[in-house]
Amino acid sequence: MKPVRTRPLQSADAEALLTFELDNREWFESHIDARGSAFYSVQGVTDHIAAYLADFTAGTSHPFVIEDDGGNIVGR
């Protein structure tokens, strides 16, 4: 198994997270309800991250991403 690391989700992750979500959309939608089309844009993911970070500030969640050794998001 290749090394991975976890780290907190950041506002600056919008484009990388969008790429991850688009690359894996078919798999996600086979396991969970499909997200609306507005989600699949930089603004949609930016809004999504902002909501998760607000939950973090409120102490109700701890959003994170999983990166491979090249710094690419491979999980969340």
C-alpha positions as CSV (number, residue, x, y, z in Angstrom):
1,M,0.0,0.0,0.0
2,K,1.3,3.4,-0.9
3,P,1.6,6.0,1.9
4,V,-1.2,8.4,2.6
5,R,-1.8,11.2,5.1
6,T,-4.8,12.8,6.6
7,R,-5.1,16.5,7.2
8,P,-7.9,19.0,7.9
9,L,-10.0,20.2,5.0
10,Q,-9.2,23.7,3.9
11,S,-10.9,26.4,1.9
12,A,-8.0,26.2,-0.6
13,D,-8.9,22.6,-1.4
14,A,-11.9,23.6,-3.6
15,E,-10.3,22.8,-7.0
16,A,-8.6,19.6,-5.9
17,L,-11.7,18.4,-4.1
18,L,-13.8,19.1,-7.2
19,T,-11.4,17.1,-9.3
20,F,-11.6,14.2,-6.8
21,E,-15.4,14.4,-6.7
22,L,-15.7,14.4,-10.5
23,D,-13.2,11.6,-11.0
24,N,-15.1,9.4,-8.5
25,R,-18.7,10.7,-9.2
26,E,-19.9,7.4,-10.7
27,W,-18.7,5.4,-7.8
28,F,-20.2,7.8,-5.2
29,E,-23.5,7.8,-6.9
30,S,-23.6,4.0,-6.9
31,H,-23.5,4.2,-3.0
32,I,-25.1,7.4,-2.0
33,D,-27.8,9.7,-3.4
34,A,-26.6,11.8,-6.3
35,R,-25.6,15.4,-5.5
36,G,-27.2,18.2,-7.4
37,S,-25.5,19.5,-10.5
38,A,-24.7,22.8,-8.8
39,F,-22.3,20.9,-6.5
40,Y,-20.0,20.0,-9.4
41,S,-18.5,23.4,-9.8
42,V,-15.7,25.3,-8.0
43,Q,-18.4,27.5,-6.4
44,G,-20.5,24.5,-5.4
45,V,-17.5,22.8,-3.8
46,T,-16.4,26.0,-2.2
47,D,-19.9,26.4,-0.6
48,H,-19.7,22.7,0.5
49,I,-16.3,23.3,2.2
50,A,-17.6,26.4,3.9
51,A,-20.5,24.5,5.4
52,Y,-18.2,21.8,6.6
53,L,-15.8,24.3,8.1
54,A,-18.7,26.1,9.9
55,D,-19.6,22.7,11.4
56,F,-16.0,22.3,12.5
57,T,-16.0,25.7,14.1
58,A,-19.2,24.8,15.9
59,G,-17.6,21.6,17.1
60,T,-20.0,19.3,15.4
61,S,-17.6,17.7,12.8
62,H,-14.0,17.3,11.9
63,P,-13.7,17.4,8.1
64,F,-10.5,16.0,6.7
65,V,-9.0,14.8,3.4
66,I,-6.7,11.9,2.6
67,E,-3.8,12.6,0.3
68,D,-1.4,10.3,-1.5
69,D,2.3,10.8,-1.4
70,G,2.0,13.3,-4.3
71,G,-0.4,15.5,-2.4
72,N,-3.5,14.4,-4.5
73,I,-6.8,14.0,-2.6
74,V,-7.7,10.4,-2.6
75,G,-10.4,10.4,0.1
76,R,-12.3,12.5,2.5
